[in-house]
Amino acid sequence: MTQPSSEATFDVVIVGGAFAGLSAALILGRARRRVLVCDGGPARNAPAHASHGFFANDGTAPRELLQRAREELRPYDSVEVRSILVESASALDASEGSAAAGAGFRLGLADGETVRARFVLLAYGLTDAPPEIPGLADLWGRAVHQCPYCHGWEVRDRPLGLLGSWRTMRQRASLLRGWSTDLTAFIQDAGPESTADAAAVEIDRLARLGVTVRTEPVERVEGVGQGGLRVFLEGGDAIDLGGLFVAPNVTPRSDLATSLGCFPVEGPEGLLPFVRVNDAGETTIPGVFAAGDLLGGTQTVVMAVGSGARAAYVINHRLAHEAAEALLA
Ligand SMILES: Cc1cc2nc3c(=O)[nH]c(=O)nc-3n(C[C@H](O)[C@H](O)[C@H](O)COP(=O)(O)OP(=O)(O)OC[C@H]3O[C@@H](n4cnc5c(N)ncnc54)[C@H](O)[C@@H]3O)c2cc1C
């Protein structure tokens, strides 16, 4: 494919303009780098009314945080923020790039434009797929939560539920006990015959921790009262809770890392939906960095902001070094 000779060139293209991406853009803008931030839509925590646990901004609405972050970028005129999806990314041929630096990358935007970048920062986050239980999606981010650090304080000392597999339930319940000791575990996979014994051992341990265990399938959930919910079990029982914590399945919001050839993170049971990076935030493809929830681990705003900034510092050092080397060559 012949590319237009007028193709815009940036030091860095940031894919995803939420917490990780905008944090990186601020550092790079202040370092006077030419940056394009492309953002394709709402951030992961958009369903939540408030974001908690972010230093000096505890309880601020996610949208307000991001609006402020975009406004803070205004003085840095080398940073351009566009509301657009990046649809493709590939390495440039060696003949297309600078000889001193790596060749760089070409990114295809949803409006058909292609741009070039010396470095790419992937900050496009994850999509949640909560269990498909009627009513649950409607309460996502309000009475149904994924993270006690984010929303545990607001429901402290209320009856709380945990939904999921017996395999991870004890670990999750041990953590949530810090916010409430009135816990009910809704175990949805008491197990095929092969795991029944192991599940029974875990269920017994949960009971010894003071956790009420229910193994009936959850039929549906419904919002009640001041931000609470009612859980309806097969067989007819209904349990009122102040909040329900679930561990959703997550998938990356784009396959750009895969198409660029970046290795995913490996877990004990296979590949995980996260991008592998080194201590500098660089993926297995030199010049491609990743930040935010895409890295897995603790997925919170403050971690996303920190990893975005880390990538930006390293990228700026590389650019500075490459420019100096080119002068000396
Ligand atoms: C319901 C809920 C509540 C939460 N509450 C809290 C909380 O209170 N405190 C806390 O610290 N954390 C909270 N979190 C976690 C927090 O949302 C994430 O850790 C944080 O959003 C990660 O930031 P990020 O920048 O990595 O990704 P995201 O916030 O997911 O942002 C990624 C951005 O990339 C964009 N994008 C995706 N694909 C493309 C593409 N191809 N091209 C261009 N742009 C693209 C998306 O539109 C999005 O704007 C919550 C999460 C959920 C689900």
PDBQT file of the ligand as one rigid body, heavy atoms in Angstrom, charges set to zero:
ROOT
HETATM    1  C1  LIG A 401     -16.777  -0.267  37.652  1.00  0.00    +0.000 C 
HETATM    2  C2  LIG A 401     -15.328   0.064  37.945  1.00  0.00    +0.000 A 
HETATM    3  C3  LIG A 401     -15.029   0.945  38.955  1.00  0.00    +0.000 A 
HETATM    4  C4  LIG A 401     -13.701   1.255  39.241  1.00  0.00    +0.000 A 
HETATM    5  N1  LIG A 401     -13.431   2.089  40.262  1.00  0.00    +0.000 NA
HETATM    6  C5  LIG A 401     -12.152   2.420  40.535  1.00  0.00    +0.000 A 
HETATM    7  C6  LIG A 401     -11.851   3.295  41.601  1.00  0.00    +0.000 A 
HETATM    8  O1  LIG A 401     -12.733   3.753  42.342  1.00  0.00    +0.000 OA
HETATM    9  N2  LIG A 401     -10.545   3.593  41.846  1.00  0.00    +0.000 N 
HETATM   10  C7  LIG A 401      -9.545   3.076  41.072  1.00  0.00    +0.000 A 
HETATM   11  O2  LIG A 401      -8.390   3.410  41.327  1.00  0.00    +0.000 OA
HETATM   12  N3  LIG A 401      -9.804   2.246  40.046  1.00  0.00    +0.000 NA
HETATM   13  C8  LIG A 401     -11.081   1.907  39.756  1.00  0.00    +0.000 A 
HETATM   14  N4  LIG A 401     -11.345   1.053  38.736  1.00  0.00    +0.000 N 
HETATM   15  C9  LIG A 401     -10.246   0.581  37.892  1.00  0.00    +0.000 C 
HETATM   16  C10 LIG A 401      -9.902   1.667  36.846  1.00  0.00    +0.000 C 
HETATM   17  O3  LIG A 401     -11.058   1.913  36.081  1.00  0.00    +0.000 OA
HETATM   18  C11 LIG A 401      -8.768   1.220  35.940  1.00  0.00    +0.000 C 
HETATM   19  O4  LIG A 401      -7.666   0.789  36.702  1.00  0.00    +0.000 OA
HETATM   20  C12 LIG A 401      -8.346   2.382  35.028  1.00  0.00    +0.000 C 
HETATM   21  O5  LIG A 401      -9.457   2.840  34.284  1.00  0.00    +0.000 OA
HETATM   22  C13 LIG A 401      -7.230   1.941  34.097  1.00  0.00    +0.000 C 
HETATM   23  O6  LIG A 401      -6.864   3.011  33.282  1.00  0.00    +0.000 OA
HETATM   24  P1  LIG A 401      -6.278   2.750  31.827  1.00  0.00    +0.000 P 
HETATM   25  O7  LIG A 401      -5.894   4.093  31.321  1.00  0.00    +0.000 OA
HETATM   26  O8  LIG A 401      -5.266   1.678  31.859  1.00  0.00    +0.000 OA
HETATM   27  O9  LIG A 401      -7.477   2.125  30.976  1.00  0.00    +0.000 OA
HETATM   28  P2  LIG A 401      -8.956   2.640  30.689  1.00  0.00    +0.000 P 
HETATM   29  O10 LIG A 401      -9.459   3.494  31.781  1.00  0.00    +0.000 OA
HETATM   30  O11 LIG A 401      -9.747   1.429  30.367  1.00  0.00    +0.000 OA
HETATM   31  O12 LIG A 401      -8.810   3.527  29.406  1.00  0.00    +0.000 OA
HETATM   32  C14 LIG A 401      -8.455   3.014  28.165  1.00  0.00    +0.000 C 
HETATM   33  C15 LIG A 401      -8.841   4.042  27.124  1.00  0.00    +0.000 C 
HETATM   34  O13 LIG A 401      -8.397   3.577  25.846  1.00  0.00    +0.000 OA
HETATM   35  C16 LIG A 401      -9.432   3.799  24.899  1.00  0.00    +0.000 C 
HETATM   36  N5  LIG A 401      -9.261   2.844  23.797  1.00  0.00    +0.000 N 
HETATM   37  C17 LIG A 401      -9.507   1.524  23.769  1.00  0.00    +0.000 A 
HETATM   38  N6  LIG A 401      -9.169   1.009  22.583  1.00  0.00    +0.000 NA
HETATM   39  C18 LIG A 401      -8.709   2.038  21.840  1.00  0.00    +0.000 A 
HETATM   40  C19 LIG A 401      -8.197   2.129  20.505  1.00  0.00    +0.000 A 
HETATM   41  N7  LIG A 401      -8.078   1.065  19.691  1.00  0.00    +0.000 N 
HETATM   42  N8  LIG A 401      -7.845   3.348  20.045  1.00  0.00    +0.000 NA
HETATM   43  C20 LIG A 401      -7.933   4.442  20.831  1.00  0.00    +0.000 A 
HETATM   44  N9  LIG A 401      -8.402   4.405  22.111  1.00  0.00    +0.000 NA
HETATM   45  C21 LIG A 401      -8.771   3.202  22.600  1.00  0.00    +0.000 A 
HETATM   46  C22 LIG A 401     -10.709   3.579  25.680  1.00  0.00    +0.000 C 
HETATM   47  O14 LIG A 401     -11.793   4.179  25.047  1.00  0.00    +0.000 OA
HETATM   48  C23 LIG A 401     -10.348   4.228  27.031  1.00  0.00    +0.000 C 
HETATM   49  O15 LIG A 401     -10.643   5.608  27.048  1.00  0.00    +0.000 OA
HETATM   50  C24 LIG A 401     -12.655   0.679  38.465  1.00  0.00    +0.000 A 
HETATM   51  C25 LIG A 401     -12.967  -0.214  37.432  1.00  0.00    +0.000 A 
HETATM   52  C26 LIG A 401     -14.289  -0.544  37.185  1.00  0.00    +0.000 A 
HETATM   53  C27 LIG A 401     -14.606  -1.528  36.104  1.00  0.00    +0.000 C 
ENDROOT
TORSDOF 0
